[in-house]
Every structure is written in structure tokens, then in C-alpha cells.
Amino acid sequence: MPTERPMTGDSGQPTLSADELARRRPLIAFTAVAILLPVFAIVLATAVQLSLLGSLPDQIAMHWNLAGEPDRWAPAWSLPLTTAVLGLLTVALITAPAVRPLAQGDGGWVYRVLGGTSLGVVVLLTILFTATAWYQTDGRTVPVAGVVGVAALAAVACGAVAAALLPIPPAGADRAAVASGLSLAPDERAAWLRTTAASTGTAALAVGGFVLALLTTIYTWATGESTGAVVGAAVVTLLILLAIAMTVAFRVRVDERGLTVSSVAGLPRLRVPLEDIVEVRVNPEVRPLGDYGGYGIRRIGTRTGVVPRRGPAIVVERTNGRSFGVVVDDAETGATLLAALVDRAKQSGR
């Protein structure tokens, strides 16, 4: 019998079918708008700044106080370097978590937001830094308020247009299945406990954010900034540390009280009692961006989820029409016990 062969073009190379091209279109569009276009803007801005180095003084203003007066200087060559490094790092941090899920068929509106944010932030940075260089050629001063205003407007406009033009990848079908309960005796006691944590990559990003904030605080103190600036930086650093402690790892417990999820720090603590559960389901694979719009403790529409990473989840439908889910290993076992406890509670008239 003849075997199927991939379609080929005039050059003899395989070509994509219409269905395959439609499936890949969201990834292609996201790559173009959120990665390639921002990288092109970064390269262009860096090249322009390098061309202006000959007209710049050795030391240029890099920071201004509230009165618009320069209060910090740096070598002129540091500006194009900062543009390239900070711009590329921004693109990587925003888009890296999205590329693989998109390639695997994930969907949802969050990819529009990420694409628009990537382009918008890069437009903001490139305009600010390039204008900073251009205005200081031949010793001129920088109209800080005007530059910031124009850069902000351009960033918002470009980000909004990019988000509007990006196609929304279709969300996948509901993959959750109803959990079947065990047979528990009226006086039998049972509990199930697990710890769920963020992936290594997500945890590394969180720790990297804390280290960056800590270094910023130290730099602010070491360079003699005002007490208010140092305190503000320290507060931000502590808030980031607190957020990490409260969202990177969670303890999950199923027992006679229902489903309880608490961070390893103790707070926040989320509980769904047995009498509030209508149905228990197992989702074999939660996709954080597509299903909940991100990582951590998320609320989107009628769904609330504890989503430290991608993976299987216990999902409960509540009497108020809302749902609650938690991504955790061995979710099927936890859901099976929870379903049994719910059934026994209903039979006992609780």
C-alpha cells in the first residue's frame, strides 16, 4: 500500500499543511512581535548610540533628581552597553516562559499581554536611552520630563497595537476528569499530604529577582542616596522576599476538613471544606499561562488556582459555582481520597 509523504515545494523540501500552519501561526506571530521586533529595536538603538559616541563627552548624565537636574554620571560607552544588556534581558525574562507552552499548543489571552508588554517595555527603554545620548551631544542638556512623556506614550501605543494584532491561541479542551471515590467506613480516618513547589527555572527567576533587588538596595545605600530612597529600596526587597516565601512552595492536605493548601511560610492558607465541594476532578496537566494566566496563586474568572508549575492538579467544583485547583504530584490519589470523603460526608448528612 502507498505510504503518505509530507507535502513538498518546488525545491523538494517539506512544506507545512494548512492545519499545521494554522496551529503554528500563534507561535510564529508571537516570536515576530514579542522577540524579533524588540531585538531589532534594541540593535538599532544600540547602533545609533554607538554612532553618537564621538559627539558625547567622556562622562554623561545618567540620572536626574525630581527637579530635573542631573545627579549621577557614567562613561558614555556605558549607555549603549546598558541598552543592549537590559533590553535583551527584558525580552528574555518576559518571553522565555511563553515560547515552549505556545509551541506545545497552549492558548489563552495572556500571550497577547506578554507580547505587547515585551515590545512596549523595549520601546520605552530604547527611546529613553537613545534620547539621553542624542540630547547630550555637544554638551546639551536632557529635557527629562518631555523625554519620559514621549517614551511612555510610544511604549503604551506600541504595546497596545502589538497586543491587539497578535492572534489569541485557542484554549485547549477541558482535560479534567471526575475522580472516583474510595469506599470509606463511617469511622475510618484517612489523610493525604504532599508538598508542591515551583520548577527549578521559576525558582531561579524568583531568586534572581530578589538578588537584583538586594543589590539595588546596597547600591542605593553605598552611593549616598537619600534615606527615603534607601528605605524604599529595602521595602521592595523585603516584599519580594516575602512574596517568594509565600508563593514558591505549598503544602497540600486532604482530610476530614476538606482540601487545605498553605504556603511553606504558613500564610496564605486556603481551605475548601467538604460541605462546600460539589465535585472532585483531576486535571492531568495544568498549563499555568493558558489555564490560569500565570504562576503562583491565581484567580481568573470563576477559577482560583495554586499553580507553582506545570503538572497534574486536583480541581474541585464548589457550591457557589466557582472552582479551586492545586497543581501537585500524585494528584489522582489525593483527588480520589477527597472524593471519598465528600461522598461519605453527604451520606452522613453533614
C-alpha positions in Angstrom: 0.0 0.0 0.0 1.3 3.5 -0.7 2.5 5.5 2.3 1.7 9.1 3.0 4.5 11.6 2.4 4.8 15.1 3.6 3.9 17.8 1.0 6.9 19.2 -0.7 7.5 22.5 -2.5 9.3 23.1 -5.8 12.7 22.8 -4.1 11.8 19.3 -2.8 11.7 20.5 0.8 8.7 19.5 3.0 6.1 22.2 3.4 3.6 22.7 6.2 0.0 21.7 5.6 -2.8 24.3 6.2 -3.7 22.7 9.5 -0.1 22.6 10.7 0.4 26.2 9.6 -2.7 27.3 11.4 -1.5 25.5 14.6 1.9 27.2 14.4 0.6 30.7 13.5 0.3 31.9 17.1 3.9 30.9 17.9 5.2 32.5 14.7 3.3 35.7 15.3 4.4 35.8 19.0 8.0 35.2 18.0 7.9 38.0 15.4 6.2 40.6 17.6 7.5 39.8 21.1 11.0 38.7 20.3 12.3 39.6 16.8 10.8 43.1 16.6 12.1 44.1 20.1 15.5 42.7 19.3 15.6 44.7 16.1 14.7 47.8 18.1 17.5 47.1 20.6 20.1 46.6 17.9 19.0 49.7 16.1 19.1 51.9 19.2 22.5 50.5 20.2 23.9 51.2 16.8 22.6 54.8 16.9 24.1 55.4 20.4 27.4 54.0 19.2 27.4 56.4 16.3 26.9 59.3 18.7 29.8 58.4 21.0 32.1 60.7 19.0 29.9 63.7 19.9 29.4 62.9 23.5 31.6 64.0 26.5 33.5 61.2 28.3 31.1 61.4 31.2 27.3 61.8 30.6 24.4 62.3 32.9 22.5 59.0 33.6 20.2 60.1 36.5 18.2 63.1 37.4 16.5 64.3 40.6 12.9 65.4 40.9 13.9 68.9 39.8 15.2 67.6 36.5 18.9 68.2 37.5 21.5 65.6 36.7 22.9 64.0 39.9 24.7 60.9 38.6 27.2 60.4 35.7 28.7 57.5 33.9 31.1 56.8 31.0 29.4 57.5 27.6 30.2 54.0 26.4 28.1 52.5 29.2 24.9 53.8 27.7 24.8 51.5 24.5 26.0 48.6 26.7 23.2 49.2 29.1 20.7 49.4 26.3 21.8 46.1 24.8 22.1 44.1 28.0 19.0 45.5 29.7 16.9 45.3 26.6 17.8 41.7 25.7 17.4 40.6 29.4 13.9 42.2 29.4 12.9 40.3 26.3 14.2 37.1 27.6 12.5 37.4 31.0 9.1 38.2 29.5 9.0 35.8 26.6 11.1 32.8 27.8 8.2 31.3 29.9 5.8 31.5 26.9 7.7 30.1 23.9 7.6 26.4 24.9 4.0 26.3 26.0 2.9 28.0 22.8 4.9 25.5 20.8 3.1 22.7 22.6 -0.3 24.1 21.7 -1.2 26.2 24.8 -3.6 29.0 24.3 -5.2 32.0 26.0 -5.3 35.8 26.2 -2.1 36.0 28.4 0.1 35.6 25.3 -1.3 38.8 23.9 -0.4 40.6 27.1 3.1 39.2 27.2 3.7 40.1 23.5 2.5 43.6 24.0 4.5 44.0 27.2 7.7 42.8 25.6 7.5 45.3 22.7 6.2 48.1 24.9 9.0 47.9 27.5 11.7 47.7 24.9 10.2 50.8 23.1 10.3 52.6 26.4 13.9 51.7 27.2 15.3 52.3 23.7 13.7 55.8 23.4 14.8 56.8 26.9 18.4 55.7 26.4 18.7 56.9 22.8 17.3 60.3 23.6 19.6 60.6 26.6 22.5 60.1 24.3 21.3 62.4 21.5 20.4 65.3 23.7 23.8 65.3 25.4 25.8 65.5 22.2 28.0 68.6 22.2 27.2 69.2 25.9 23.4 69.8 25.6 21.0 69.1 28.4 18.2 66.5 28.5 14.6 67.7 28.9 13.8 64.8 31.2 10.0 65.3 31.6 9.5 65.6 27.9 11.6 62.5 27.0 9.9 60.4 29.7 6.4 61.5 28.5 7.1 60.8 24.8 8.7 57.4 25.6 5.8 56.4 27.8 3.2 57.3 25.2 5.1 55.5 22.5 5.5 52.4 24.7 1.8 52.2 25.6 0.8 52.7 21.9 3.2 50.1 20.5 2.3 47.6 23.3 -1.4 48.1 22.8 -1.2 47.7 19.0 1.0 44.6 19.3 -1.4 43.0 21.8 -4.4 43.8 19.6 -2.7 42.4 16.4 -1.5 39.1 18.0 -3.8 36.2 17.5 -5.3 34.6 20.6 -4.2 31.0 20.6 -7.3 28.8 21.1 -7.6 27.4 24.6 -7.3 23.7 24.8 -10.3 21.5 25.7 -11.1 20.8 29.4 -8.8 17.9 30.3 -10.2 17.3 33.8 -11.9 14.0 34.6 -14.2 13.3 37.6 -12.4 11.5 40.4 -13.8 8.2 41.6 -14.1 7.8 45.4 -12.8 5.1 47.6 -15.1 3.2 49.9 -14.5 4.5 53.5 -16.1 3.2 56.6 -18.1 5.7 58.7 -15.4 5.7 61.4 -12.4 5.3 59.2 -9.9 8.1 59.2 -7.6 8.9 56.3 -5.3 11.8 55.2 -3.1 12.6 52.2 -0.3 15.1 52.3 2.1 16.4 49.7 4.4 19.4 49.1 4.3 21.1 45.7 7.0 23.5 44.6 7.9 25.7 41.6 10.1 24.3 38.9 13.8 25.0 39.0 13.6 27.6 36.3 10.8 29.5 38.0 12.5 29.4 41.4 15.7 30.6 39.8 13.9 33.6 38.3 12.4 34.4 41.7 15.7 34.2 43.5 17.3 36.2 40.7 14.7 39.0 41.2 15.4 39.0 44.9 19.2 39.2 44.4 18.8 42.1 41.9 16.6 44.0 44.4 19.1 43.3 47.2 22.0 44.6 45.1 19.9 47.7 44.1 19.3 48.4 47.8 23.0 48.0 48.6 24.0 50.2 45.7 21.5 52.9 46.7 22.9 52.9 50.2 26.6 52.8 49.1 26.2 55.7 46.7 24.7 58.1 49.3 21.1 58.3 48.1 18.6 59.9 50.3 17.2 58.0 53.3 13.8 57.8 51.6 15.3 56.1 48.6 17.3 53.6 50.6 14.2 52.7 52.8 12.0 52.4 49.7 14.5 50.0 48.0 14.8 48.0 51.2 11.0 47.7 51.5 10.7 46.5 47.9 13.4 43.9 48.6 11.6 42.6 51.7 8.3 42.5 49.8 9.9 40.4 47.1 11.4 38.0 49.7 8.0 37.7 51.4 6.3 37.0 48.1 8.8 34.3 47.3 8.3 32.7 50.7 4.5 32.8 50.2 4.3 31.5 46.6 7.2 29.2 45.7 6.2 26.1 47.7 3.0 24.9 49.2 1.8 22.1 51.5 -1.3 20.3 50.3 -3.5 18.2 52.7 -6.7 16.2 52.2 -8.5 15.1 55.3 -11.9 15.3 57.1 -11.7 19.1 56.9 -11.5 19.1 53.2 -8.8 20.4 50.9 -6.2 22.7 52.5 -3.3 24.4 50.8 -0.9 26.6 52.6 2.5 28.1 51.7 5.6 26.8 53.5 5.7 30.1 55.3 2.3 29.3 56.8 0.4 32.1 55.1 -1.6 32.3 53.0 -3.8 29.3 53.9 -6.6 28.3 51.5 -9.2 25.7 52.5 -12.3 24.3 50.8 -14.4 22.3 53.4 -16.1 19.1 52.4 -19.6 20.6 52.6 -18.6 23.2 50.0 -17.5 20.7 47.4 -19.9 19.6 44.7 -17.4 17.6 42.5 -13.8 16.5 42.6 -11.9 16.2 39.4 -8.3 15.5 38.2 -6.7 17.6 35.5 -3.8 15.6 34.2 -1.9 18.6 33.0 -2.4 22.2 34.0 -0.8 24.8 31.8 -0.1 27.8 34.0 -0.2 30.5 31.4 -3.1 29.2 29.4 -5.3 27.8 32.2 -4.7 30.4 34.9 -2.8 33.3 33.3 0.5 32.7 35.2 2.2 31.2 38.2 1.6 31.3 41.9 -1.8 31.9 43.5 -4.0 32.9 40.6 -7.7 33.9 40.1 -9.1 34.2 36.6 -12.9 34.4 36.1 -14.6 31.8 38.3 -11.4 29.8 38.8 -8.8 30.1 41.6 -5.7 28.0 41.4 -2.4 27.4 43.2 -0.1 26.9 40.3 3.6 26.8 41.2 4.4 24.9 38.0 3.0 22.8 35.1 1.6 19.4 36.0 -1.4 17.4 37.3 -3.9 19.1 39.6 -6.7 18.4 42.0 -9.7 20.5 40.9 -12.9 20.9 43.0 -16.2 22.5 41.9 -17.7 24.5 44.7 -21.3 25.1 45.7 -21.0 28.8 44.7 -20.2 27.9 41.1 -16.5 28.6 41.4 -13.7 26.1 41.2 -10.4 25.7 43.1 -7.4 23.8 41.9 -3.9 23.0 43.0 -1.0 21.6 41.0 0.6 18.7 42.9 2.3 15.4 42.2 0.1 12.3 42.6 -3.0 14.4 42.2 -5.1 11.4 41.3 -4.6 9.8 44.7 -5.4 13.0 46.6 -8.5 13.6 44.4 -9.7 10.0 44.9 -9.5 10.3 48.7 -11.1 13.7 48.7 -14.0 12.4 46.5 -14.5 9.6 49.0 -14.5 12.0 52.0 -17.1 14.2 50.2 -19.3 11.2 49.4 -19.2 10.0 53.0 -20.0 13.4 54.3 -23.0 13.7 52.0 -24.2 10.2 53.1 -23.9 11.1 56.8 -26.0 14.2 56.2 -23.2 16.7 57.1 
